[in-house]
Amino acid sequence: MTRKTKIILFYAIAAIFIIIDCFMIVKFQNYMFNLLPLALIVVAGIFFSLDKALLFSVLCIPLSVPLKIFYPHLPFNIDIPTEPLFVAILLIFLLKLLLEHKYDKQVLKHPLSIMIFIYLLWHLVTVCTSTMPLVSLKCFIASLWFIGPFFFLGIMLFKEPKNMYRFMYLYMIPFAGLIIFTLIKHSAYNFDQHIANGIMTPFFNDHTSYGAAIAMFMPFLIGSILSKELSLKQRILSLVLLAIFVVGLIFSYTRAAWVSLVGALAMYFILRFRISNKLVFAVAIIGIVGITLFQTQIFVKMESNKVESSTDFSKHIKSISNITSDASNLERINRWHCAVRMFKEKPIFGWGPGTYQFKYAPFQHSDEKTIISTNAGDGGNAHSEYLGSLAESGLLGMLNYVLICILIYLAGTRTYHKLEDKKLKMIVSAALCGLVTYFIHGALNNFLDIDKIAVPFWGFAAMIVAIELYYTGKNDEKPSEVQPEK
């Protein structure tokens, strides 16, 4: 093709675009076609630099907003700009795999990878048996655009430890800006606890997911501050970010996030003092059995607590166990009971991924409803990652998720104790402690279907697997060669 032909072709394409764009604006008053050139540039950038595209998408996550903010009458909703980016990254990642056949097979053989494949396969089965196939298919595809880029592609990205630091700070720095913005808005209401639930919208749906995201990154910030191997600038930056995150967490009034940090601290002591996994699992099993056997006595004791959630922090903490008058706690119990009843009706395949919020209403009992109960399917999900999976994907669905959590825990503890490099040990412990905050939080809420939680969840898991595969055993690099991002 000659230079003259290329110029003619360029101007012809430009003219066609302008004509179509003018037609769309005049005829339909639709300006979305203007985004086509930007979309083409983004796709080209993703194709030629997947790693940078993945990190850029992380930068966008804290500030992503629902498309319905701008187009409220749309029949569907996605988070922009992140979810279109995730889809493009996933498709180009799969295309490159098909064309180049370059992917580390030892990643695919890792126990956690195998469990994730089983998890996805069972979800696909339950899509086929779903009571709402289109809803379940969308939910399944969404899990693919989180797991594919941030776990499987993430492991390749995290071969370079500096990319782990980039991932963390690219998420945390804009998130810190959002926290400051939220605090400024909240201050206009004197930090009223009742306003806290929605003050961070449209960036977060409510204060619970907001608090969960803050809690997931706090172990890394604390580890960075205490790590003498990191530069002074990085430690000061982490200290500033930690101060912002702590204030944000306090005024999120998210009790589950506060409790989850206690679990993260326990996880740190398990790593620090090399507590046996057998002992940890034995204590966990005894605890579950004990709660099951003495649940009546526990509920009687909890019913004596009538302290409700409040701006007073001491009362807010005490209200955690109030199942008599605290509407938030009572509604959680209502949702959990509905999930169990739904499971009993469809114990094998469940109702289908993503269907809980549309199907739970008939399973509510009038004596369990609260002032915030709803039948419209717009009041959130099962408020439990575990029970939500049980209702939507049956017993195997819940067991798959539990096994993923267990395998992450085992990989993290195993990797931590094999490592000698202190910087890598800090990353593993921070990632594992951050994930533990969500394992605990997941008992009270379910957020793995939103980008702001799903990305750090699968990203942290990818960090642990990458470090185990490439920096332990025969693949160890010299500790002096592993440098954090300055």
N, C-alpha and C positions, 0 to 999 in steps of 0.2 A: 504493500500500500504506500503510495507516494505521499509526500508532505502535503501537497495541495489537496489530495483526497481526504486526508486526515482532518485538515482544517474545515473542509466542506461538511464532513460527517459531524464534526464537533458542533458547528453552527446549526446544522439540521436538527440534531438531538436537542440542542438548547431551545430552538424555535418550537419544536413539538412540545417540550416541557412547558414553555410559557403559554402556549395555546391551551393545553389541557388544564393548567393551573388557573388561567383566567376563566375558563368554562366552569370549573369546580367552584370558584369563588362567586361568580355571577349567578349561576344556575342554582347552586345548593348552599351558598354561603359557607362552604367548607374550606378551611385553611390547612387541613392536614397534609395535602399534597405538597405543600412547601417543605415538608420534612424529608421528602424523598432524597434530595442530594445529600443531606446530612446522614441519612440512613446508609446510603451507598458508601460514603466516606468511612463510616463506622465499621461496616462489614468488611471493607478492604483492610482497615487497620487491624481488625480481629484476625483476618486470614493471615496477614503477614507477621503479626506479633501477638500470639495468643496469651503469652505470659503477661505482657503489659496491659492487654485488654482485660484480663482477669483482675489484675490489681486495680485498674481504673474502675471496674464495676464495684469493687470493695469500697472505694472512695465515695461512690454515689449512694451506697446503701443507707446510711443514717438519714439522708435527706430525701430519699425516695418518697413519693406521694401517690395515692390512688388516682387513676385516670378519671374516675367519676367526680373528682373535685372540679375538673374542668368541663366534663361532659356528663352531668348527673343523670341523663336519660338513657345512657348506654345500657344494653341488656347484659353486659359483662363488665368485669373490672380487673385491671392489672395494675401493678405498681410501676411507675415510670420514674426514671429511665431504666431501672434495674432489670425488670423481668424481660423486656425485649432484648436487652444486652445478654442476659443469661441464655435465652433461647438461641441467639446468634452464636454465642460462644460454644454452646453444646453442639449445635449442628455442624459448625466448622471443625470442632474437635473430632466429632465422629467421621466427618468427611476426610480429614487428614489421616485418621486411623485406617480408613478404607484404602486411601491412595498410597500411603507411605508404609503401612504395616509396622510402625515403630511405636512400641509400647513395652515397658518392662514387664515381663511375664511374672516375675517374682511378686509384683504388686497384686496381680490377679490371683496368685496362690496364697496370699496372706489370709489367715482365718477371718479377719474382719471383712475383707473384700468378699470372700465367699459368702459370709453371712448377709452382707448387703445385697448380693445377687439373689439370695434366697428370699430376703425381705421384699425386694422389688418383684420377683416372680410371683410370690403369693399375693402381693397387691394387684398384680395384673390379673390373676385368677379371680380375685374378688371384684375387680372392675367388671369382668364378664358376668358375674352373678349378682351384680349390684341392683338395688331397687331403683336407682337413678343413674343409669349408665353414663350419661353425658357429664354429670357432676363428678362421678368417680374417675372418669377418663381424664378430665381436667386436673383433678387432684393428683392422679398418677403422673401425668406429664409434668406437673409442677415439681413433684419429688425428683424427677429425672433432671430438670434443669438446676436443681440445687445439688444433687449428689454427683452428677457427671462432672460439672466444672470444678466444684469446690472440694470434692474428695479425690476422684480419680485423676483429674488434671492437676488438682492442688498438690498431690504427692509429687508429681513431676516438677512443679514449681518450687516445692520446698526441698528439693535436692540441694539448693543453695540456701543455707541458713539465713542469709541476709533478707531473703524474701519473706521469711517468717516474721521478721521485725517490720518489714514494709507492710505486710498484711495487717498486723496489729495496729500500727500507727495510722495507716490510711483509713482504717475504720474509726479509731478513737479520736483523732483530731477533729474531723467534722462533727462527730458525735458530741464532743465537748462543746463545740459551738452551739449545737442544738440544745444541750443541757442548759447552757447560759441563757439562751433565748427563752427556754421554758421557765427558768427561774425568774427571769425579768417579768414575764407574763404573770406568773404565779404570785409575785410580790405585790401586784396590783390588787390582789384579793387577800393580802396578809397571810399568804401561804395556807389558806383554808384547806383542810383535808378533803372536804366534799368537792372542791374544785379540782383537786389533784387528778381525779379519774380521767378527765379529758383535756387537760390543759396542754398536753403535748401533741394533740391532733393538729394537722393531718399526718404528721410524720409517724406517729405511733397510734394504734387504735385506742389504747388505754394505758393506764399507769402500770398495769401488771407486766405487759410485754416490755415496756420501757425500763422498769426496774430489773427485769430478768436480764436484759441486754447489758445494763450497767454492771450487774453482779458478775457476769461471765468474764468481763475484762479486768476486774479488780485484782485477781490473783497475779496476772501478768504485770500490772503496774507496781504492785507491792514487791514482786520478785525483782523487777528491774531496778527499783530504788535500792534494794538491799544487795544487789549483785555488784561486787567490787570489780568484776571483769569488764563492765560496761563503762563507756566514756562518761565524764562528768556532765556533759551537755545532755546526754540521753537520760541520765538519772534525774537531772533537774527537770527536764521535760516531763518525765514520768511522775515526778512529785507534783508538778502543777496539774497535770491531768488527773492524778489521784484525788487531789483536793476538790477539783470540780466534780468528779464522779461521786465522791463521798457525800457532798452537799446534795447532788442530784438524787442519790439513792435515798437519803434521809427524807427529802421533801417529795419523793415519789409516793411515800406512805404505802409501799408495797411490802406487806408483811412476809409473803412467801420469799421474796428476794433477800430479806434480812435473815430469815431462817436458813436459806441456802448457803449463805456465807459461813454459817457455823459448820455446815457440812464440808465446805471447802477447807476450813481450818482443820477439821478432823482428817481430811484426806492428806493434808500436808504433814500432819503428825504420823500418819500411817507410812508415808514415804520416808520421812526424816528418821524415824526410829525402826524402819524395816519390819513393821508388824506383818506377821504371816497372813497371806491371803486366806488360808484355811480358817484362821481365827476370825478374820473380818467377815467371811461368809457364814461362819458358825454363829457369830453374834447377830448378823442380819437375819438369819433364819429363826433364831431363838426370839428375836424381837417381833418378827412377823407372826410367829406361832403364838407368842404371848399376847399380842394385840388381838388376835383372832379369838383366843380362849377367854380373854377378860374384857372383851369389847363392851359388854353390858355395864360392868363396873366403871370402865373408862368413860362411857357416855354419861352415866349418872353423875360422875365427878365433874365432867365438863359442863353439864347442864346447870351446875351451881354457879358457874361464872356468867354474870350478867353485864360485864364491862363491854361496852360497844366501841367500835373504831372511832378514833377521835384525833384532833390536832394535838392533844396532849400525848406525847410519845410514850410515856409509861403506860397510859391507858390503852394506847393503840397496840402495844406489845401484849398486854394482858388479854386483849380482845381476840387474840389468835385462837384461843380455845373456847370462845363463846359460841355455843351452838344453840342458844336459847333465844336470843334477841338480835344478834348481829345478822343483818340481811345478807351480806356477802357470803358469810360462812354457811348460812342456811341454804342459800341458793346453790352453793357448791354441792352440798349434800343432796339436794333435790336432783341436780344434774347427774351425780354419781349413781343414785338409785335408778334413774332413767336408763343410764348406760347398762347397768346390770340387768334390768328387765328386758332391754333390747337384746342383750346377749343371750338371755335365756330363750328368747323366741327364735333367734337365728344364731346358734352357738358355733357353727362350723365356718360359714363364709361371712357372717355378719351382714350388715345392711348396705355395705359398700363404702369405699373411702370417700370422705367428705360429706357423707349424707346425714351425720348425726343431727346437725342443727335443723335439718328439714323434717326429721322423722321422730324426734324425741317427745314432741308435745303431747301425743296421746298417752304416753307412758308416765306422765306426771300424775301424782295423787293430790287431790284437793287439799288434804291436810299437810302436805309438804311444800305447797306453793308459798312464795314470799311476795312482798310488795314489788320486787323487781323481776318476778317470773314473767315469761312471755311465751306465747304460742306461735309467734311470727317467724321464728328461725333467725332472728337478727340479734339475739342476745348472747352470742358466743357459742362455743362448743361444749364438750363434756367437762371442761375444766380439769382434765387429767389426761396426760399423754397415754397412760397405761389403759385406763378405762375407755378412753376414746377409741383406741385401737381394738379393744375387746368388742365394743359395740359395732364398729365399722368393718373389721376384718376377722372377727371371730377369735377363738382361743389362740390359733396359730399366729395370727397377726400380732397379738399382744406379746406372745412368747418370742417372736422374731425381734421385736423392738427391745425387749428385756435382754435377749442374748447379745444384741448389738452393744448395749450399755455395758454388759459384763465383759465382752471381748475388748472394748475400749479400755476399760479399767485394767484388765489383765495385761494388755499391750503397754499401757502407760507405766504400770508398776514394774513390769519386766524390763522395759527400756530404761527407765530411770536408774535401776540398780546395776545395769550393765555399763552405763556411761561413766566416763572419767572426766570429760570436758564439762566444766561448771556452767558455761553459758548454755550448752545444750540441755543439761540437767534442769536448769531454770525454766527453759521453754517447755520441756516435757511436764514438769510439775505444775507450771502455770496453766498449760493447756488442759491437763487432767483435772486440776482443781476447778478451772472454769467450767469444764463439762459436768463435773459433779454438782455445781450449783444448778445446772439445768436438769440433771437426773432427779434432784430433789424438787426443783421447781415444777418439773413435769408431773409430779404427783398431785399438784394443785391447779395446774394450768396446762394448756397445750398450744404451742406456738411454732411447731416445726413446719407449718404451712405458710409462714411469713418469712420474707427474706432477712429481716433484721435479726432473727434468731437462728434460722436454718443455716445461713452462711457461716457464722462463727462455730456452730455445732459441727458441721461437716469439715470446716476448715481446721479446727483444732484436732479433730480425729485424724485428718490427713497429716498434720504436723507430727503427731505421735508415730504414725506408721512410717513416714518418710525417715524420721530419725532412727527408728528401729532398723529399717532396711539398709540405710546407707551410712550409718555412723555407729553401729554396734557390730560385734563379731568380726568376721573377716573383712568387712567393708569399712572398718574404722578409718577415719582420717586423723592426722595428727591434730591434737587440740589447738595447737598454735596456729593452724591454718584456717580454723573456723572463726570468722570475724563477723560481729554483728553490724547491722547498718548503722552508720554514724548519723 
